[in-house]
Amino acid sequence: MATVPTLTVIEPGAQTPQRLPFNIEAEKALLGALLIENRMLEEVTLQLRDEHFYEPLHGRIFAQIRRLADLNMVANPITLRPLFDSDPALGELGGPTYLLRLTEDPTVVIAARDCAQQIYDLALLRALVMVGTELVQGATDTSAEVAPMKQIEAAEEALYKVAESGEVAGATVDFAGAAKKAVGMAAKAMKSGGHLSGLTTGLNGLNNKIGGLHNSDLVILAGRPAMGKTALATNIAFATALRFKLDLRDGITATTGAPVAFFSLEMSADQLANRILAEQSRINSENLRMGKINQAEFNELARAAEELYDLPLYIDDTPALSIAAMRARARRLKRQKKIGLIVVDYLQLLQGTARNASENRVAEISEVTRGLKTLAKELDIPVIALSQLSRQVENREDKRPQLSDLRESGTIEQDADIVLFVFREEYYHEGKKPEDGSEKFQAWLEKADRLRGRAEVIVAKQRHGATGTVPLVFQREFTRFSDPADGDWVPEPYE
């Protein structure tokens, strides 16, 4: 029985001081097996590519075997011979007889799969050596402009590509595999009460409308200042992380929660923590920030903090972050913390890579939104990005936002899978307060009572379903959104 040759490590030359791992015998054994039994090619080509072979000649032989197979032709030493008549590397090894020697031992077919796996694994190790070598050379070369953070970002991106290269990117999925995944999502939705196939938002009304947060989706959450964008995003991030923590504690594997990465470019980490603690302890957030709390409230705050100390919510409050740096950090969190949701507050504060004067703002936002959508697909997790709205909302009688109100809306609307608008009519009504005692004051006061605490999330775009409006309740003192009680108000339909 053929055995898998052991790992060989040599010194490749003076120009390359690192020891590169490879196994020539495994490469020869695999090629021999493929030439003897062409059908085995189907089992090894999902991962293995020409460049994974250490010996370039072996990579070219592998490529020609694949090409002949694609043409429905038999690949053997006879059919390969004319393709390598002028190959100098084959001539140095004895010419066409080298191809015949590859097939001398028919038992190599038995070990073909193991040889293919080892060739692939050694190629990954060589890729790691190359990343390390380039990192060392870049860090020690002081002749060029020193940009250590860019070097770190580039190294992280390179490492992530090596780590993820085992996945078959863009591979064709047969209908059985796709159907199995679809049935799994349906089962997950059924177990959650018939409405949730993605991650929970913590709000039943919103879950019912969009089915939760789905992997690879870019969700834009937009609104004018003071509408509660950050509060809603924080509520969703907290609910998703808490659901994961509770399900993990209870041994539930089919969780609708996940660890969350929150990139806060506007608020600091402690300010976000303050909001979450105010929400959970039911303490006025402004009083909490200013220290205007009594002993009982402080005890409640300490209790909430103790319960949430191991919450899988990771906050990055680095200001002026570039889209490239954010993606590098997200990849790291995916590897280290297994995050399942990313929140970005907010996308207009992210910087593109090109900062030349010739680059306009629309082009930069286009790069940012494309980068966020690419990140969602690359990591296969939902990304929520907050966005500002243009001031044209204020010039309309009806202040409800529309897709055209998105700043640089062309690319944001195009790249987004879901667009949500936060709207609180109460905020605009407060600015219309007439003088006390006037004829209009009583009518204004009655409407103010009706609007108090009412909020809406307008689903303006959704690739997976219908648009519409979801009613919510906003407790401003706790910066908390919640579902309205049964029988509460129903908002006007979204047009």
C-alpha angles and dihedrals in degrees: 000000000000118000130207109260115242123255114279121205122187141168103258097197148302093280091060111049093179120093107243116208118224141139116217092180091056090051091051092047093051094048090048091051092050092049090050096044113022093184090072088071089080091061099050105037098074090080106009121085134175094261092057090075113092093208107066091211090057090052090053092048090050090050092052092048089054092046093052090047090052088054090050090245127137114256113213137129090277097053092041096050099081090048092061102036091110097037106118093199092058090047091056090055095052103282122250092352087072089065090051092050089056089065098044094102111053091187090075087084089073093059097038096108093048091047091051091051092049093048089052094046092050090050089056090051091051089050089054090051090052092050091050092047093050090047092052093045092048093047094049098042106095095168092088130054109293111235106160096172092054089049090052091049091049091048092050091049091049092049091049091052089052092047093048097041090094088071114089098237114208092002118163113256117207119229092255091059093045092047091049090054092047092050089049090054091048091050090050090051092049093050091050091058102281102293114065124080097151136040117314122255091200089242117099094203093053092043089053092051101046102019092240129290112318129211117263092016123132108213117194114205108191140173145136119275115288093023092110103253095146092042092054093045090049091049091052094046091049094047093050093048093044092049089054092048094049094045091048090051091050094046094247110153100181092068126168090207134078142180109277134216113206116194105197111187094167107037129044123245093251091052090054091047088050090056093049093047091048090052095048098041094041092233122144104262094217092050089047092052092049095042095244096143133116128231094267091053091047090053090051089049091052090049092052092047091051092051092050101040093107096040108143093234114125118195124201110187098175108145125226092018118178121228089242092053092046092052091049091051091046091053090051092050090048090054097041105031102022092232116194101188135039125200121192119195100216136352098203088064093057115097127223123226096249112069099168120135089242091063112089127211095253091057091050093050088048089056091048096049092045089049092052093048090047090050091052091053094041095053093031093228134113118266120204113199121186117219138190122235125226121257092248087091088072092057094061127083090225105055095194108126125245132198090257089062093069111110109247082002098176097076097029093053092043097050097041121095092194129020118197125186123200113213132178114180088188090073094056093042091056089060091057096059110144125212117290113264095022122129092251095048097080092050090047091050093051092051090046089057091051093049098044110125095356119136137167135209108205114205097209097169132018126166091195101049151340129324123238146124128287118202117223139173119235120203100197096190091059096032086233131146119200141165116273118250118258112284094024123130127306117214126230114274117265114245 
